[in-house]
Amino acid sequence: MDVVVIKRGDWGLLICLAAFASLASGCDSRPHSDKPSGKVTIKVVYGGVPVRNARISLDNAKTGMAVAGELDAEGTVTFDEVFVGPYRVTVIPPLPDQVAVAPGMPAPELEERDDIPRKFRDLSTTPLQAEVFVEANDFTFELKDAEE
């Protein structure tokens, strides 16, 4: 059996080596970093035209995990890490500017948008679903009015 002798001045080196070994072995300070995840890209269109200036939310009811982001000028959003599993997808108009609301006063309403029908704005009514896998995941959602 080999014995390693550490001199008084070598503690800093030992701490650095231990930290490196910890990182190299896969320790990660991010919560749930051990769960498999995949990259997700979502494109949203209405009548063939990209939906812009809206918020996308992916919610997993089983795990309680959720991610959200803003659609860009092409109607696309990308999430680099989304945990594997089934998600419900909502598309929400931008929130109004933050304004102080006096107690007892109603909260400001969301912007009315013809290109985001109401059923896509709520988890209980959205028909949009995405199953995320470890590899790259690309989804295109065509929003349609209720009567279509």
N, C-alpha and C positions, 0 to 999 in steps of 0.2 A: 504494500500500500504506500503510495506516495504521500508525503506530507508537504504542505505548502506553508512556508514561513512568511508571515507578513510583518514587515518592519513598521515601526511607528509612523513613518512618513508616507507609507504606501496605502493608507486608507482611502484617499481620494481616488487613486487608480482602481482599487477594489470596488468602490461605489460606482464608478463609471462603467466598469466591466459588468457589474450586476445589472445596471440600467440597460446597457446594450443587449445583454442576454434576455432580459425581460421583453424588450421591443422585438428582438429577433424571433422570440418564441410565439409571437402573435398577440401579446397583450395590447389592448387598445383602451384608451380612456373614454371613448365614445359609448354612450348607452346602447345596448343591444348590438354591439359591433360583431357579435358572434352569429347573428342571424343572417341567413342568405338574403341577398337583395339583387335587384336588377335595375338597369337604367331604363327610364320610361320617357318616351316622347309622345306628346298628344297634340293633334291638330284638330281644331274645331272650325266647322264651316256651317253657314246658313245660306241656302239657295246657291251653293257653289262658291260663295264669297267668304274669305276668312273672317272669323269673329275676332275683333280686336278689342283691346282695353277692357278685358274681363278677367275674372279670377276663376281658376280651376281648383277644385278640391277633390282629393281621393280619400275615401274613408273606409276603413276595414272594421266592420261591426264586431267581428269575433275578437280581434286583438285590441281594438281601441286606437290603433295607429292611424295617423292621417298626415297627408302632405298637401300643401297648397302653393300655388304660384300664379303669376300673371301671364296672360297670353301676350305674345309680341305682335309686331306689325303683320306677320304672316299667319297669325292665329295659332301659333305654336308655343308650347312650353315644354321644357325638358327638366326632369328630375334625375340627378346622377345616382341616387341610392333610394330605392323604395323596397321595403321588405316584401318578400314573395308572398302571394296570397290574393284573394278576391277583394276587389274594391268597388264601391259605388262612386260614381263621378257626378259632381255638380258643376254647373257653369253659372257664375254669379256676376251681375253687373258691378262696376266699381262702387265701392262704398263712398258715401258723401264725405266731403272734407270734414275733418274732426272739428266739431263745434260744441261748445258747452251747452248742455240742455238743462234748463231749470227743472228742479224737482216737480213732478206732476205733469210735465210737458211730454208730448209724444216724441219718440226718436225720429230722426230724419228718414224719409223713405228712400229706398234704392231707386236709382235712375231707371226710368221706363225704357225698355229696349225691345224693338220688334224682332231683332235677330237673336234674342235669347228668350224663347217661350217659357212661361212660368213653371211648367212641369220639370224643367231641367235645373231649377234653382234650389230645389229642396230634396233632401235625402229620402224622404218618404214617397216622393212622386217621380224622381228621375228614373228613366229606363236605362241610363248609361251605366255600363259595367266594364271593368277591366280586370283581367286575370294577369297578375305580374309573375313572371318567371325569372330565373337567374340571368339569362341572356338579355340582350337588348329587346325592349318591348316598344313597338310603334302602334299607336292607335289613331284612327281618324274617326271623328264623330260628326255626323251630319245632323244638325238640329232641324226638326220639322215641327210645324204647328200641329195641334191636336187633330185637326180635321184632315190632315194629309195622310 
